[in-house]
């Protein structure tokens, strides 16, 4: 199967499944005390979202997860945040959320880690569900 045909096949699989997940590459600043991780996992009728951070050194991180959901039932935005003291090799859960999503809708999740007044890590995921 040629490269173009493979690309068309994969696109049709995503469309026929009725769900597409797009993730932007994380943005990481230079010398920082933590990096993050954002997981969006499908469940029956929605998604389970987990945000965490991994310590790379000692410091204080302000971690914020924002969830924006828009579907036939309306639009909802929630935010969870935590201040975490980091140590090298230490992992911490920032936030967990379970979100329902109708047959058609969009879910956008963003994790931002800040150290002082500087953003040191940012990651976003967007999920779009469509009825084929």
C-alpha positions as CSV (number, residue, x, y, z in Angstrom):
1,X,0.0,0.0,0.0
2,X,1.5,3.3,-1.1
3,X,2.0,6.2,1.3
4,X,-0.9,8.2,0.0
5,X,-3.3,5.2,0.1
6,X,-2.1,4.4,3.7
7,X,-2.8,8.0,4.7
8,X,-6.3,7.8,3.1
9,X,-7.0,4.5,4.8
10,X,-6.0,5.8,8.3
11,X,-8.1,8.9,7.8
12,X,-11.2,6.8,6.9
13,X,-10.7,4.6,9.9
14,X,-10.7,7.6,12.2
15,X,-13.8,9.1,10.5
16,X,-15.7,5.8,10.5
17,X,-14.9,5.3,14.2
18,X,-16.5,8.7,14.8
19,X,-13.8,10.0,17.0
20,X,-10.5,11.8,16.4
21,X,-7.9,12.8,19.0
22,X,-5.4,15.5,18.2
23,X,-2.5,16.4,20.5
24,X,-0.1,19.2,20.1
25,X,3.5,18.6,21.0
26,X,4.3,19.7,24.5
27,X,6.1,23.0,24.9
28,X,9.0,22.9,27.4
29,X,11.0,25.8,28.6
30,X,14.8,25.5,29.2
31,X,16.0,24.9,32.8
32,X,12.9,23.8,34.8
33,X,12.1,21.8,37.9
34,X,9.3,19.7,36.3
35,X,7.7,18.5,33.1
36,X,4.1,17.3,32.7
37,X,1.9,14.6,31.2
38,X,-1.7,14.8,30.1
39,X,-3.6,11.6,29.3
40,X,-7.1,11.6,27.7
41,X,-8.6,8.0,27.7
42,X,-12.0,7.1,26.2
43,X,-14.6,5.6,28.6
44,X,-18.2,4.5,28.1
45,X,-19.9,7.8,27.2
46,X,-16.9,10.1,27.7
47,X,-13.3,10.5,28.7
48,X,-11.1,10.1,31.8
49,X,-8.5,12.9,32.0
50,X,-5.3,12.7,34.1
51,X,-2.7,15.4,34.5
52,X,0.6,14.7,36.3
53,X,4.0,16.2,36.6
54,X,7.5,14.6,36.9
55,X,10.1,16.4,39.0
56,X,13.4,17.2,37.3
57,X,14.8,19.2,40.2
58,X,13.8,21.1,43.3
59,X,11.3,23.9,43.0
60,X,7.7,25.1,43.3
61,X,5.3,24.5,40.4
62,X,1.9,26.0,39.9
63,X,0.0,23.3,37.9
64,X,-3.3,24.1,36.2
65,X,-5.5,21.8,34.1
66,X,-8.4,23.3,32.1
67,X,-11.1,21.3,30.5
68,X,-13.5,22.8,27.9
69,X,-16.4,20.7,26.7
70,X,-18.9,21.6,24.0
71,X,-21.6,19.4,22.7
72,X,-25.4,19.3,22.1
73,X,-26.0,19.7,25.9
74,X,-24.1,23.0,26.0
75,X,-20.7,24.4,26.9
76,X,-18.8,23.7,30.2
77,X,-15.4,24.8,31.3
78,X,-13.7,23.6,34.5
79,X,-10.3,24.2,36.0
80,X,-8.3,22.4,38.6
81,X,-5.0,23.7,40.0
82,X,-2.4,22.7,42.6
83,X,0.9,24.1,43.9
84,X,3.4,21.4,44.1
85,X,7.0,21.3,45.6
86,X,9.1,19.2,43.3
87,X,12.1,16.9,43.7
88,X,14.1,15.1,41.0
89,X,12.4,11.8,40.2
90,X,9.2,12.6,42.1
91,X,5.9,12.1,40.3
92,X,2.7,13.9,41.4
93,X,-0.9,13.8,40.1
94,X,-2.1,17.3,39.4
95,X,-5.8,16.6,38.6
96,X,-8.2,13.9,37.4
97,X,-11.5,14.4,35.8
98,X,-14.2,12.3,34.0
99,X,-16.2,14.1,31.3
100,X,-19.2,12.8,29.4
101,X,-19.4,13.7,25.8
102,X,-22.5,13.4,23.6
103,X,-22.3,11.6,20.2
104,X,-21.1,14.8,18.7
105,X,-19.0,17.4,20.4
106,X,-15.5,18.7,21.2
107,X,-13.3,18.4,24.3
108,X,-10.2,20.5,24.8
109,X,-7.8,19.8,27.7
110,X,-4.8,21.9,28.6
111,X,-2.1,21.4,31.2
112,X,0.1,24.4,32.1
113,X,3.0,24.3,34.6
114,X,4.4,27.6,35.8
115,X,7.4,28.4,37.9
116,X,7.1,31.9,39.3
117,X,5.7,34.1,36.6
118,X,7.2,31.9,33.8
119,X,5.3,29.1,32.0
120,X,7.7,26.1,31.8
121,X,5.5,23.4,30.3
122,X,2.3,23.4,28.2
123,X,0.4,20.6,26.6
124,X,-3.0,20.5,24.9
125,X,-5.3,17.7,23.6
126,X,-8.4,18.1,21.5
127,X,-11.0,15.4,20.9
128,X,-13.7,15.8,18.3
129,X,-16.5,13.2,18.1
130,X,-18.7,13.0,15.1
131,X,-21.5,10.7,14.0
132,X,-20.3,9.1,10.7
